[in-house]
Amino acid sequence: GRPVVAYAVSFVASGRSLEEVSMVGAEKQIVEISGLLGATTYEFQAAALNEVGTSIAATCVSSTPPSVVPAAPGIPTVGGLSQHSAALAWEDPMHDGGSPLLGFRIWARSEGSWSMVAELLGGSWNSTVIENLQGDTDHRFKVLAFNRVGAGPFSGVSLVARTWEVPPFAPSGVTASQVWQHEVVLSWEAPARDGGHAITGYRVWQQGGAEADWILAIGDSGSNGTSLVVPRLVGNSAYSFRVAGINSLGVGEQSSPSAIARTLPVPPYKPLPPNITSTAASSAELEWEAPDDGGREITMYFIEQEIGNGTFSTVAETSGLICSLAGLSGSTAYRVRVVAVNAIGSSLASDAAEFLTLPPLEPQPPADVLVAHGAPYLATVSWSPPADDGGRPVVAYVVSFAVEGAEATEVATVSMDGRSAVVSTLLGSTSYVFFVVAWNAVGKSSAASSSSRTLPAVSPAAPGAPVVGDVGQYSVSLAWERPPHNGGSPITGYIAIAQDGAQRANVIEILVDDGDNFTRVQNLTSDTEYCFHLQAVNLVGVGPLSLASRAVRTLPSPPSAPGNLRITEVQQHTLSLMWDTPGHDGGSDVIGYRIWRQGSDGAGWTLVIPHTGSNETSCSVAGLEGNMVYSFMVAAINDLGFGANSTAASQLTAPIPTSAPSGLAVEEVGQTWASLVWDAPLDSGGSTPHAYDVALVTNTEEEVGDAAWRTDSSVPGYRMKGLRGNTRYAFRIRAWNAAGPSPWSLTSEVWLTAPTVPGPPHDVVSSAFGLWAVSLAWQAPLTDGGSPILKYLLSASVNSSEFGNISTVVNLSTVVENLLSSTIYRFCVR
């Protein structure tokens, strides 16, 4: 009774609940039901509705055909683009093929072929966001649905959609082109696309060394260059690298990893702490394991010991894996560590190992005591430390020496670091024993010794430069440091050398004790600048010059001493003096000179000329004795007074005749000769006799006549000839020297000569006297034999025939007549 206003259609699969499909208007009596499963029996119901209510449903049963693949979804639309994503939406397929949709598959295409980019499971999807798209790229999309039967056809292709601009694409060809210990030079090809913005830099990641994961190596290179240096790498390690470009939008895609590059070898790796295998009071034994060698063989290990405040110092080295530490302190805690070394360098030090030494003892004696003599006066004693210091550091060494068999003298205490001492007070050519004792905090060792003999002594070393003290007009006081050595012989004195501005040197010998080191130098020139040198003297000789003292000037004074005093025009009783003007006048003109004289008689100096009255540099001195040595000094005079005396000049006055000879005696007498002897004059008069005169005493008053003979010899003694035989004679003699004859000697005794024949005439001279005569003359014999000559016998030789007597003559000349003309005659006179 009421109009049907609608129909309610529902269905149910076998074994399932009823599902209402839809409401259908009254004008329709047909409806299409989709979403059914294939090959499934369904019960369909339809009920009519009016304003009163719903009718009883009419039913029917029907089975669907087998399922097929779903239909194509709608063409996807693209929205919600970003750099790497796009939002897609599509219409569901017209049917699911009789089998529930399992999902959708989305395919995309940019620059290459199509590829699936997403799979959505579940049949309720009809939109999604596609991620991981390539930025700044055109993309197209299509969608297909799939059910249990399979995948349906693709939808139509979407419109082109371009993702937003992005950071750069991935670089390529990443290569480590140069490799060092801790860095590599990395190079690559720039990205194919910069993402729409210029590349401003690159970021680098590394993998290797001590890191298994990829870590950031360089955040931003800061330029678009395609190479850079990657620092802070681990040596002798394999590394791989990735690179990404950077633009204003950010960091781009990473490149593929580079080929593995191994950094160059490095110093060894850090060793493990050493093991302490044994300890003693002053030593310990260590061992350790070899670390990674860094790519090069380990050649050395350094053992370091803590010296305080975490600071370590190397105390030993070895090429092995064990080491003995010596020189440790007893009852002391130590920390030691090990450093490995290869051809590249040194490792980091190991962690420290700790140990405690045993209680300390006295040290052992020093070792290897040697003595070297570089000079006679000194010995260098050297030694090595004790093999064991007893567990307390050696704080000193005491060195002593002794002449063999005598008590030792301690000469030096040497610090713990010392290994030698110089003994500088030795005598040359002497045998010594040298002792060395080591001390530590516990006590002293026994002595180690060595014997040696010093070298022969030499002259001493130079003293220290003289130090000038008090300065006067003509003197200064000097003090000095003693020479560093005496040459192996005690110093007996010093020689001081004073040099003025003209470089003249005054040498003053100073005899002092070995320990003295001061004196006063006298006889200097006033108002003069001097510097001084010293030389030390020992029994061997004179040593080298010291350094010069500082220059000092003596105080002003009267004139200095005249120089170069010389004596000229020497006679028996007078002589002349000449000299040079003083080196300086003391500040006032020289107005004169005074002259001093000293004779050889030993008397003192006598002022002979108080004032010359002029500045002339010469004068004569009279009143002298002949053949006497005189010395003279000259002093200049100015308004300040008398200057210093010059150096004395000495001269012997001209010789005088000798004193009379003495001891005259007749030694032997003949007929015509007599041999005389006598003593030379006691006083030579300054000139050695060079001849003697012999004279006869002519009367009883002992008057001496002219000298009859001259010896022409300086030897006393003479044989006189030409005496008459059987005649009484007495003689006197006198000597001759450069000054003339001496007085006559005393008269000898009277002697009687023996008679004899006369001596031969001499100096026969012949000359022609006409055609038939020759004139002859001769000298009387030197002696008449002690009796007057009565006559002379002449003989002649013709043409070398024998002589024959031709006449007798009383006089000393004659004329021989009646000779043959043009004939050679030879004549003889007796």
C-alpha positions in Angstrom: 0.0 0.0 0.0 2.9 2.3 -0.1 5.2 3.0 -3.0 8.6 1.3 -3.0 11.2 4.1 -2.5 14.4 2.0 -2.8 16.0 -1.3 -2.9 18.7 -2.5 -0.5 21.1 -4.9 -2.2 23.6 -7.0 -0.3 25.7 -10.1 -0.8 27.6 -12.6 1.1 30.3 -15.1 0.2 30.0 -18.6 1.4 30.9 -18.7 5.1 31.2 -15.0 5.5 28.9 -12.2 6.9 26.5 -10.3 4.9 27.8 -7.1 3.3 25.5 -4.3 2.1 26.6 -3.1 -1.2 24.4 -0.1 -1.9 21.0 1.5 -1.9 19.3 1.6 -5.3 16.5 4.0 -6.2 13.0 2.7 -6.8 13.2 3.5 -10.5 16.1 1.0 -11.0 15.9 -2.7 -10.6 19.5 -3.5 -11.6 22.8 -2.9 -9.9 26.5 -3.7 -10.8 28.5 -5.2 -8.0 32.3 -5.0 -8.3 35.1 -6.2 -6.0 34.0 -9.7 -6.1 36.4 -12.6 -5.9 36.8 -14.8 -8.8 35.7 -18.4 -8.7 33.6 -17.7 -5.6 29.9 -18.6 -4.8 27.9 -15.6 -3.6 24.4 -15.2 -2.2 22.8 -12.0 -3.4 19.8 -10.4 -1.6 17.5 -7.5 -2.5 14.9 -6.0 -0.2 12.3 -3.3 -1.0 11.9 -0.3 1.2 8.8 1.9 1.6 7.8 4.3 4.2 6.5 1.5 6.3 9.7 -0.6 6.3 11.8 -3.2 4.6 10.5 -6.2 3.0 11.8 -9.7 3.2 14.9 -10.1 1.0 14.7 -12.0 -2.2 17.8 -14.1 -2.7 19.7 -15.9 -5.4 23.0 -17.8 -5.5 25.7 -17.4 -8.2 29.4 -18.2 -8.7 31.9 -15.7 -10.2 34.2 -16.8 -13.0 38.1 -17.3 -12.3 40.2 -14.2 -11.2 42.3 -12.2 -13.6 45.0 -9.4 -13.2 43.6 -6.1 -12.2 42.9 -3.3 -14.6 45.3 -0.4 -15.1 45.2 2.3 -12.5 44.5 5.9 -13.5 47.3 8.1 -14.9 49.3 9.3 -11.9 49.4 13.0 -11.1 52.6 14.5 -9.7 52.5 17.1 -6.9 54.5 18.0 -3.9 57.9 18.0 -5.7 61.1 18.5 -3.7 64.9 17.9 -4.4 64.7 14.2 -4.2 60.9 13.3 -3.9 57.6 13.6 -5.7 54.1 13.0 -4.4 52.0 10.8 -6.8 48.2 10.0 -6.8 46.2 7.9 -9.1 42.8 6.4 -9.5 42.2 2.7 -8.6 41.9 0.2 -11.4 38.5 -0.3 -12.9 38.5 -3.7 -11.3 40.8 -5.9 -9.3 40.5 -8.8 -11.6 38.4 -10.8 -9.3 41.2 -11.0 -6.7 41.9 -8.4 -4.0 44.6 -6.0 -4.9 47.9 -6.8 -3.2 49.4 -3.4 -4.0 50.8 -1.1 -6.6 54.2 -0.7 -8.2 55.5 2.7 -9.3 58.0 3.0 -12.1 60.0 6.1 -13.0 62.1 7.3 -15.8 64.6 10.3 -15.8 67.5 10.2 -18.2 67.7 6.4 -18.8 65.2 3.5 -19.0 62.2 2.8 -16.8 62.8 1.4 -13.4 60.6 0.5 -10.5 61.1 3.0 -7.7 58.5 1.8 -5.2 56.1 -1.1 -4.4 53.1 -0.4 -2.2 51.5 -3.4 -0.5 47.9 -3.4 0.3 45.1 -2.6 -2.0 44.0 0.7 -0.4 46.9 2.7 -1.8 46.2 5.3 -4.4 48.9 7.9 -3.5 52.5 7.9 -2.3 55.7 9.9 -2.1 58.6 8.7 -4.2 61.9 9.3 -2.4 65.6 9.2 -3.5 65.0 10.8 -6.8 67.8 12.6 -8.5 67.5 16.3 -7.9 67.3 18.9 -10.6 66.1 16.2 -13.1 63.0 15.6 -15.3 61.0 12.6 -14.1 58.0 10.6 -15.6 56.0 8.0 -13.6 53.5 5.2 -14.3 51.7 2.8 -12.0 50.4 -0.8 -12.2 48.3 -2.8 -9.8 48.9 -6.5 -8.9 46.8 -9.2 -7.2 47.3 -12.9 -6.6 47.0 -13.5 -10.3 49.7 -11.1 -11.2 50.5 -7.5 -12.3 48.1 -5.6 -14.4 48.8 -3.2 -17.2 50.7 0.1 -16.6 48.7 3.2 -16.2 49.4 6.0 -18.6 52.6 8.1 -18.2 52.4 11.1 -16.0 53.3 14.5 -17.1 57.0 15.5 -16.8 57.9 16.6 -13.3 61.3 18.2 -12.5 62.8 17.8 -9.1 64.1 20.8 -7.3 67.8 22.0 -7.6 70.1 20.0 -5.4 73.7 19.8 -4.1 76.2 18.5 -6.8 76.1 15.1 -8.2 78.9 12.6 -7.2 82.4 13.3 -8.4 84.2 10.4 -10.2 87.8 9.1 -10.7 88.9 9.7 -7.1 92.6 8.9 -7.0 95.4 9.3 -4.4 98.0 10.7 -6.9 100.8 11.4 -4.4 101.3 9.5 -1.1 103.5 10.5 1.9 103.8 9.3 5.5 100.9 11.3 6.9 99.1 12.9 4.0 98.1 12.2 0.4 97.3 14.4 -2.6 93.8 13.4 -3.7 92.4 14.3 -7.2 89.1 13.6 -8.9 86.9 14.5 -11.8 84.3 17.2 -11.1 80.6 16.0 -10.9 78.8 15.6 -14.2 76.2 18.1 -12.9 76.5 20.7 -10.2 72.8 20.4 -9.2 71.9 23.8 -10.6 74.3 25.8 -8.5 78.1 26.4 -8.9 80.3 24.1 -6.9 82.1 26.0 -4.1 84.0 23.2 -2.5 84.4 19.6 -1.8 84.0 17.3 1.3 86.3 14.3 1.7 85.7 11.1 3.8 88.4 8.6 4.6 88.5 5.0 5.7 91.6 3.2 6.9 94.4 3.6 9.4 93.0 3.0 12.9 89.4 3.6 11.8 87.2 0.9 10.3 84.3 3.3 9.4 84.2 6.1 7.1 85.1 9.4 8.9 85.1 13.0 7.8 88.6 14.0 6.7 87.9 17.5 5.2 84.7 19.4 5.8 85.0 21.9 3.0 88.0 22.4 0.6 86.9 26.0 0.1 87.4 26.0 -3.7 86.2 24.1 -6.8 89.7 22.7 -7.4 89.7 19.0 -8.0 92.7 18.1 -5.9 93.8 18.7 -2.3 96.1 17.3 0.4 94.5 15.1 3.0 96.5 15.5 6.2 96.8 13.7 9.6 96.9 10.2 8.2 98.6 7.3 10.0 101.8 6.2 8.3 102.3 2.8 6.7 98.5 2.4 6.5 96.0 1.6 3.8 93.4 4.3 3.0 90.4 4.8 0.7 88.7 8.1 0.1 85.3 9.5 -1.0 84.5 13.0 -2.3 81.3 15.0 -2.5 80.8 18.4 -4.1 79.4 21.4 -2.2 77.2 24.1 -3.6 74.9 26.7 -2.1 72.3 24.0 -1.5 74.6 21.7 0.5 76.8 18.7 0.3 76.2 16.5 -2.8 76.4 12.8 -3.4 79.6 10.9 -2.4 81.8 9.5 -5.0 82.7 5.8 -5.3 85.6 4.9 -3.0 89.1 5.5 -4.4 91.6 2.7 -4.9 93.4 1.8 -1.7 96.5 3.9 -1.1 99.1 3.0 1.5 101.0 5.8 3.3 104.8 5.7 3.4 106.6 3.9 6.3 106.8 5.8 9.6 108.6 5.5 12.9 107.8 2.3 14.8 104.6 2.1 16.8 104.6 2.7 20.5 106.1 -0.3 22.4 104.5 -2.0 25.3 105.9 -1.2 28.8 109.2 -3.1 29.5 109.3 -6.0 32.0 111.8 -5.7 34.9 113.5 -9.1 35.2 115.9 -8.3 38.0 117.2 -5.5 40.3 120.3 -4.8 42.4 121.5 -1.8 44.4 122.8 0.1 41.4 121.4 -1.9 38.4 118.3 -3.4 36.8 117.6 -5.8 33.9 114.8 -4.9 31.4 113.2 -6.8 28.5 110.3 -5.9 26.1 108.4 -7.0 23.1 109.1 -5.5 19.6 106.3 -3.2 18.4 105.0 -2.8 14.9 108.0 -1.5 12.9 106.1 1.1 10.9 107.2 -0.5 7.6 110.9 -0.3 8.3 113.1 -2.6 10.4 113.7 -1.4 13.9 117.4 -0.7 14.4 117.7 0.7 17.9 115.9 1.0 21.2 116.4 3.9 23.6 115.7 3.3 27.3 114.5 6.5 29.0 114.4 7.1 32.7 112.2 9.6 34.6 114.3 12.4 36.0 111.5 14.3 37.7 108.1 15.9 37.1 107.2 13.4 34.3 110.4 14.3 32.4 112.4 11.4 30.9 116.0 11.3 29.7 117.7 8.6 27.6 120.0 6.5 29.7 120.8 3.5 27.5 120.4 2.2 23.9 120.5 -1.2 22.4 119.6 -3.0 19.2 118.1 -6.0 21.1 115.1 -6.5 23.3 117.0 -6.6 26.6 119.1 -4.0 28.5 121.0 -3.6 31.7 120.7 -0.2 33.5 123.7 0.7 35.7 124.5 3.7 37.9 121.2 3.5 39.8 120.7 4.6 43.3 120.0 2.0 46.0 116.6 1.9 47.7 115.2 4.1 45.1 112.0 3.9 42.9 112.5 4.2 39.2 110.3 4.6 36.2 111.6 3.6 32.8 110.2 3.4 29.3 111.3 2.3 25.8 111.5 4.2 22.5 111.9 2.2 19.2 113.8 3.7 16.3 113.8 2.7 12.6 115.2 4.4 9.5 112.2 6.8 9.5 112.4 8.0 13.1 111.5 7.3 16.7 108.3 5.9 18.1 106.3 7.3 20.9 107.7 6.2 24.3 106.1 3.2 25.9 104.2 3.5 29.1 106.6 3.5 32.0 107.5 0.5 34.1 108.3 0.9 37.8 110.8 -0.9 40.1 112.7 -0.4 43.4 116.5 -1.0 43.7 118.2 -2.8 46.6 119.9 -0.9 49.5 123.1 1.0 48.6 126.8 0.1 49.3 130.2 1.8 48.8 131.2 2.1 45.2 133.7 -0.1 43.5 137.1 1.5 42.6 137.3 3.6 39.5 138.3 1.7 36.4 140.9 2.2 33.6 143.1 4.8 35.4 145.5 6.2 32.8 148.2 8.9 33.1 149.2 11.1 30.1 152.0 13.6 30.2 151.5 16.5 27.9 154.3 18.4 29.6 157.0 17.7 32.2 155.1 19.6 34.9 151.7 18.1 34.5 149.9 14.8 34.2 146.4 14.2 33.0 144.9 11.4 35.2 141.8 9.9 33.6 139.5 7.1 34.7 136.2 5.4 34.0 133.4 5.3 36.5 133.2 2.3 38.8 131.6 -0.7 37.3 129.2 -0.4 40.2 128.5 2.8 42.1 127.0 0.8 45.0 123.5 2.1 44.5 124.3 5.7 45.3 125.6 8.2 42.8 129.3 8.8 42.9 129.5 12.4 44.2 133.2 13.0 43.8 136.5 11.5 42.9 139.6 12.3 44.9 142.9 12.3 43.0 146.3 12.1 44.8 149.9 11.3 43.8 153.2 10.4 45.4 156.8 10.0 44.4 157.3 6.2 44.4 157.7 5.1 48.0 156.6 8.4 49.6 153.3 9.5 51.2 150.6 10.5 48.8 149.5 14.2 48.4 145.9 14.9 47.6 145.7 17.3 44.7 142.1 17.4 43.4 138.5 16.6 44.2 136.6 16.1 41.0 132.8 16.3 40.7 130.7 13.2 39.9 130.7 14.1 36.2 134.4 14.4 36.0 136.5 11.8 34.4 139.9 13.4 34.6 142.1 15.7 36.6 145.2 17.6 35.8 148.1 17.5 38.3 150.2 20.5 37.5 152.8 20.7 40.3 155.1 17.8 39.2 158.8 17.8 38.7 160.3 16.7 35.3 162.0 13.3 34.9 160.4 11.9 38.1 158.5 8.7 38.7 155.1 9.1 40.4 152.1 6.9 41.4 148.7 8.4 40.9 145.6 7.3 42.9 141.9 7.8 42.3 139.2 7.1 44.9 135.4 7.2 44.3 133.0 8.5 46.9 129.2 8.1 47.3 126.8 8.8 50.1 127.7 5.5 51.8 131.5 5.9 51.7 134.6 5.7 49.6 136.0 3.0 47.4 139.4 1.5 47.5 142.0 3.4 45.4 142.8 2.6 41.8 146.3 3.6 40.8 148.7 4.0 37.9 152.5 4.7 37.8 154.2 7.0 35.3 157.3 9.0 34.8 157.2 12.7 33.8 158.9 14.2 30.8 162.2 16.2 31.1 161.6 19.7 32.4 161.2 22.7 30.1 161.1 26.4 30.5 158.0 27.8 32.4 154.8 29.1 30.8 154.1 32.8 30.5 152.9 34.6 33.6 149.7 36.6 33.6 149.7 40.1 32.1 151.4 42.4 34.6 149.1 44.7 36.6 150.5 48.1 37.2 150.1 49.6 40.7 152.0 52.6 42.0 153.6 54.8 39.3 156.5 57.2 40.0 158.8 59.3 37.9 161.3 56.5 37.2 159.6 53.4 38.5 156.3 51.5 38.7 155.1 48.6 40.8 154.0 45.4 39.1 152.0 42.4 40.2 151.1 39.4 38.2 149.5 36.0 38.2 152.0 33.2 38.4 152.5 31.1 35.3 150.0 28.2 34.9 153.0 25.9 35.1 156.7 26.0 36.0 157.8 23.7 33.2 158.6 21.0 35.7 161.3 23.0 37.5 160.9 25.5 40.3 160.7 29.1 39.1 163.9 31.0 40.1 162.9 34.5 38.9 161.3 36.7 36.4 162.4 39.0 33.6 160.4 42.2 33.2 160.5 44.0 29.8 159.4 47.6 29.7 158.4 49.0 26.3 157.9 52.7 25.7 156.2 54.3 22.7 159.3 54.0 20.6 159.3 50.2 21.2 162.6 50.3 23.0 162.8 47.4 25.5 164.4 47.6 28.9 165.1 44.1 30.3 165.1 43.9 34.1 165.9 40.6 35.8 163.9 40.0 39.0 165.1 37.3 41.3 162.3 36.2 43.5 161.1 33.2 45.4 159.0 30.7 43.5 155.9 32.1 45.2 156.5 35.8 44.7 154.5 37.7 42.2 155.3 41.4 42.6 158.2 43.8 42.2 159.1 47.4 41.4 160.7 48.2 38.1 163.2 50.9 38.4 165.3 53.1 36.0 162.4 54.1 33.7 162.2 57.3 31.8 159.9 59.9 33.3 156.9 61.3 31.5 156.9 58.3 29.2 154.2 55.8 28.4 155.2 52.2 29.1 153.7 48.8 28.8 155.3 45.8 30.5 155.8 42.1 29.7 157.1 39.3 31.9 159.0 36.1 31.4 159.4 33.4 34.0 162.8 31.7 34.5 163.5 28.3 35.9 166.6 26.1 35.9 166.0 25.1 32.3 165.6 28.5 30.8 163.4 31.5 30.0 159.7 31.1 29.2 157.6 33.0 26.7 156.4 36.6 27.0 153.3 37.3 29.0 150.6 39.5 27.6 151.2 43.2 27.9 150.1 45.3 30.8 148.0 48.3 30.4 149.9 51.3 29.2 150.9 53.8 31.9 152.8 57.1 31.8 155.5 57.8 34.4 155.3 61.1 36.2 157.0 64.3 34.8 160.6 65.0 35.9 163.8 66.5 35.0 165.1 65.5 31.6 165.5 61.8 30.8 168.9 60.4 30.4 170.9 61.4 27.3 171.4 58.6 24.9 174.2 57.0 23.0 177.0 58.4 25.1 180.2 57.8 23.1 183.9 58.6 23.5 186.0 60.1 20.6 189.4 61.6 20.1 191.0 59.5 22.8 194.5 60.6 23.9 196.7 59.8 26.9 195.4 62.5 29.1 192.3 63.9 27.3 189.3 62.6 25.4 186.0 64.0 23.9 182.5 62.9 24.8 179.5 63.1 22.5 175.9 62.0 23.2 172.3 62.3 21.9 169.9 64.7 23.5 167.5 63.1 26.0 164.4 61.4 24.6 162.4 64.1 26.3 163.2 67.2 28.2 160.8 66.6 31.1 158.7 69.7 30.0 161.5 72.3 30.2 164.3 73.1 27.7 167.7 71.5 28.4 170.1 74.3 29.5 173.2 72.2 30.2 174.8 69.0 31.1 176.9 67.7 33.9 179.5 65.0 33.5 180.5 62.2 35.9 183.7 60.2 35.8 184.8 57.0 37.4 188.3 55.5 37.0 189.4 51.9 37.0 191.0 52.4 40.4 187.7 51.4 42.0 187.0 54.9 43.4 183.5 56.2 43.2 182.0 58.5 40.7 183.4 62.0 40.6 181.5 65.0 39.2 184.1 66.5 36.8 181.9 69.1 35.0 179.0 70.4 37.1 177.4 72.4 34.3 178.5 72.7 30.7 176.5 75.9 30.4 174.9 75.1 27.0 172.8 72.5 25.4 175.6 71.3 23.2 175.9 67.5 23.2 179.7 67.3 23.3 182.6 68.3 25.5 186.2 67.5 26.3 187.5 66.0 29.6 191.1 66.6 30.6 193.3 65.6 33.5 193.2 61.9 32.8 195.9 59.3 33.2 197.1 57.4 30.2 196.3 53.8 29.8 193.5 53.9 32.3 189.9 52.8 31.8 187.5 55.6 32.6 183.7 55.5 32.7 181.5 58.5 32.1 177.9 59.4 32.6 176.0 62.5 31.4 172.9 64.0 32.9 170.9 66.8 31.4 169.9 69.9 33.3 166.6 71.9 33.0 164.7 74.2 35.2 163.3 71.2 37.1 166.7 70.0 38.1 169.1 67.3 37.2 167.9 64.6 34.9 168.8 60.9 35.0 172.3 59.8 34.2 173.0 58.3 30.9 174.2 54.8 30.5 177.9 54.8 31.3 180.4 54.7 28.5 183.9 53.4 29.2 187.1 54.0 27.4 190.7 53.2 27.9 192.9 56.3 27.5 195.7 56.1 25.0 198.6 53.8 25.9 201.8 55.0 27.6 205.2 53.4 27.3 205.7 50.3 29.3 207.5 50.1 32.6 211.2 49.1 32.3 211.9 45.4 31.7 213.4 43.5 34.7 215.4 40.5 35.4 218.1 41.2 32.7 220.8 38.5 32.7 223.5 37.3 30.4 222.7 33.6 29.8 225.7 32.6 27.6 228.7 34.3 26.0 230.8 33.5 22.9 233.7 35.2 21.1 231.4 37.6 19.2 228.0 37.1 20.7 226.1 37.1 24.0 222.6 35.6 24.7 220.5 37.9 27.0 217.2 37.0 28.8 214.8 39.2 30.8 211.3 39.6 32.1 208.6 41.5 30.2 207.6 44.8 31.8 205.2 44.5 34.6 203.1 47.3 33.2 202.4 47.1 29.5 201.2 50.7 29.4 198.0 49.6 27.6 199.9 48.2 24.6 201.8 45.0 24.4 205.5 45.4 23.7 206.3 44.6 20.2 210.2 45.1 20.3 213.1 45.6 22.6 216.2 47.8 22.3 219.5 46.4 23.6 222.3 48.9 24.4 225.8 48.7 25.7 226.8 50.5 28.8 229.7 52.8 27.7 231.3 54.0 30.9 231.5 53.4 34.6 228.8 56.1 35.1 226.5 53.7 33.3 225.6 56.1 30.6 223.6 54.3 27.9 224.5 55.1 24.3 222.3 54.6 21.3 220.6 51.2 21.0 222.9 48.8 19.3 220.3 46.2 18.6 216.4 46.0 18.2 214.8 42.7 18.6 211.6 43.4 16.6 209.9 40.7 18.7 207.6 40.8 21.7 209.4 37.7 23.2 211.9 38.6 26.0 215.4 37.4 25.1 217.9 38.1 22.4 221.3 36.8 21.0 223.5 39.8 20.3 226.2 39.5 17.6 229.0 41.6 16.5 230.8 41.8 19.8 234.5 41.8 20.0 236.1 38.8 21.4 237.9 39.0 24.7 235.9 42.2 25.6 234.1 43.1 28.8 230.4 44.1 28.1 227.4 45.2 30.2 223.9 45.7 28.8 220.6 47.5 29.3 217.3 47.0 27.6 214.1 48.9 27.0 210.7 47.9 25.6 208.7 49.4 22.8 204.9 49.6 22.6 202.5 51.7 20.6 203.3 54.7 22.9 207.0 54.5 22.5 210.1 53.3 24.4 210.0 52.5 28.1 212.7 53.5 30.5 216.0 51.5 30.4 216.3 48.5 32.6 218.9 48.1 35.2 222.4 47.3 33.9 223.3 43.7 33.6 226.5 42.2 35.1 229.8 42.7 33.1 230.8 39.8 30.9 234.0 39.1 29.0 233.6 37.8 25.4 236.1 35.2 24.0 238.3 36.4 21.1 237.5 35.0 17.5 238.0 35.6 13.9 235.9 38.4 12.4 232.6 37.8 10.7 232.2 38.1 6.9 231.9 41.5 5.3 228.5 42.1 3.8 226.6 44.1 1.3 229.4 43.9 -1.3 228.7 46.3 -4.3 230.7 46.3 -7.6 230.6 48.8 -10.5 232.6 49.2 -13.7 235.5 51.6 -13.4 236.6 52.2 -17.0 237.4 49.4 -19.5 239.9 47.5 -17.4 238.9 48.2 -13.8 236.1 47.5 -11.3 235.2 49.5 -8.2 234.3 47.4 -5.1 232.8 48.5 -1.7 231.4 46.5 1.3 230.3 46.7 4.8 232.5 45.7 7.7 231.6 42.4 9.4 229.1 42.5 12.1 231.7 41.2 14.5 235.5 41.6 14.4 235.9 38.5 16.6 237.0 40.4 19.6 240.0 42.0 17.9 240.2 44.9 15.4 240.2 44.0 11.7 243.6 44.5 10.2 242.8 44.1 6.5 240.4 42.5 3.9 241.4 39.7 1.3 240.0 40.1 -2.2 239.5 37.1 -4.6 238.0 36.9 -8.1 236.5 34.4 -10.5 236.6 34.8 -14.3 233.7 33.3 -16.3 232.6 31.1 -13.5 236.1 29.7 -12.8 237.4 29.0 -9.3 238.1 32.1 -7.1 241.7 33.2 -6.8 243.3 35.7 -4.4 244.1 39.0 -6.1 244.9 41.5 -3.4 244.6 42.7 0.2 242.9 45.9 1.3 242.9 47.8 4.5 239.8 50.0 3.8 236.1 49.1 3.0 236.6 49.9 -0.8 239.1 49.5 -3.6 239.5 49.6 -7.3 240.7 46.4 -9.1 242.7 47.2 -12.2 244.3 45.4 -15.2 241.1 43.4 -15.9 240.1 42.1 -19.3 237.4 44.2 -21.0 234.0 42.7 -21.8 234.7 39.9 -19.3 232.4 38.7 -16.4 234.1 38.8 -13.0 232.9 37.6 -9.6 234.5 39.1 -6.4 234.7 37.8 -2.9 235.7 39.8 0.2 237.0 38.2 3.5 
